[in-house]
Amino acid sequence: MDCQYCQGVDTVEEQLTRFCAYDAPTPFIVDNVPGFVCRLCGDTSFSSKTTAKLERVMKGDVHASGQRVFQVFDFAQMDSVNASIPTQGETPTAVSVEE
């Protein structure tokens, strides 16, 4: 299959991937999503059936199988690579995500 994004010829393969909706009203991650991923640029697309299932998650029709907490950083506020690592006593910003 050809990539619609980078126009790579025969570069798209079907594989299980991760869908991340960090900017959703309630951020979430879905693991093991069947998708079509380009080997050249990494662009990922989903079938209409898979997209419909992901939309159910966004609507809250599916219950999470667990919960994770992850740190959130603002790239524009980092002065160096080490600035992203919280120092002792600092509390990183965390977002609770149901999975």
C-alpha positions as CSV (number, residue, x, y, z in Angstrom):
1,M,0.0,0.0,0.0
2,D,1.2,3.5,-0.8
3,C,1.5,6.3,1.8
4,Q,-1.0,9.1,1.3
5,Y,1.2,11.5,3.4
6,C,4.7,11.1,2.0
7,Q,3.7,9.4,-1.3
8,G,6.0,6.5,-0.5
9,V,5.4,3.6,-2.8
10,D,4.5,0.3,-1.2
11,T,5.7,1.5,2.2
12,V,2.5,1.1,4.4
13,E,2.2,-2.1,6.4
14,E,-0.6,-3.3,8.7
15,Q,0.5,-3.5,12.3
16,L,-0.6,-3.1,15.9
17,T,0.0,0.4,17.1
18,R,-0.8,2.8,20.0
19,F,-3.5,5.5,19.6
20,C,-2.9,8.6,21.8
21,A,-5.4,11.3,22.3
22,Y,-3.6,13.7,24.6
23,D,-5.6,16.7,23.5
24,A,-9.0,15.0,24.1
25,P,-11.1,16.5,27.0
26,T,-10.1,13.4,29.0
27,P,-6.7,12.3,27.5
28,F,-6.4,8.6,26.8
29,I,-4.2,5.9,25.2
30,V,-5.4,2.8,23.4
31,D,-2.8,0.0,22.9
32,N,-2.9,-2.8,20.3
33,V,-4.9,-0.8,17.7
34,P,-4.7,-2.3,14.2
35,G,-3.4,0.4,11.9
36,F,-1.6,1.1,8.7
37,V,1.9,2.6,9.3
38,C,4.3,4.0,6.7
39,R,7.8,2.6,7.1
40,L,9.3,5.9,5.7
41,C,7.5,8.7,7.5
42,G,5.6,6.9,10.3
43,D,2.2,8.3,9.3
44,T,-0.6,6.1,10.7
45,S,-4.1,5.6,9.4
46,F,-7.0,3.4,10.6
47,S,-9.8,1.6,8.9
48,S,-13.3,3.0,9.2
49,K,-14.2,0.1,11.6
50,T,-11.2,0.8,13.8
51,T,-12.0,4.6,13.7
52,A,-15.6,3.9,14.8
53,K,-14.3,2.0,17.8
54,L,-11.9,4.8,18.8
55,E,-14.7,7.3,18.5
56,R,-16.7,5.2,21.0
57,V,-13.8,5.6,23.5
58,M,-13.9,9.4,22.9
59,K,-17.6,9.5,23.6
60,G,-17.1,7.5,26.9
61,D,-19.0,4.4,25.7
62,V,-16.0,2.1,26.5
63,H,-14.6,1.5,30.0
64,A,-10.9,1.7,30.6
65,S,-8.9,-1.4,31.3
66,G,-6.6,0.4,33.7
67,Q,-5.0,3.7,34.5
68,R,-1.5,5.3,34.0
69,V,0.0,8.6,35.1
70,F,2.5,10.3,32.8
71,Q,4.5,13.5,33.0
72,V,3.8,16.5,30.8
73,F,6.6,18.9,29.8
74,D,6.5,22.2,27.9
75,F,9.3,22.1,25.3
76,A,9.3,25.9,25.1
77,Q,10.2,26.2,28.8
78,M,13.1,23.8,28.7
79,D,16.5,25.5,28.7
80,S,18.4,22.3,28.3
81,V,17.9,18.6,28.0
82,N,18.4,18.2,31.8
83,A,15.7,20.7,32.5
84,S,13.1,18.1,31.7
85,I,14.2,16.0,34.7
86,P,12.6,17.0,37.9
87,T,15.1,17.8,40.7
88,Q,14.8,16.4,44.2
89,G,11.7,18.0,45.9
90,E,10.1,19.1,42.6
91,T,6.8,17.6,41.6
92,P,6.4,17.1,37.8
93,T,3.1,17.9,36.2
94,A,1.2,14.7,35.8
95,V,-1.9,13.7,33.9
96,S,-4.0,10.8,34.9
97,V,-5.0,8.7,31.9
98,E,-7.4,5.8,31.9
99,E,-6.6,3.0,29.5
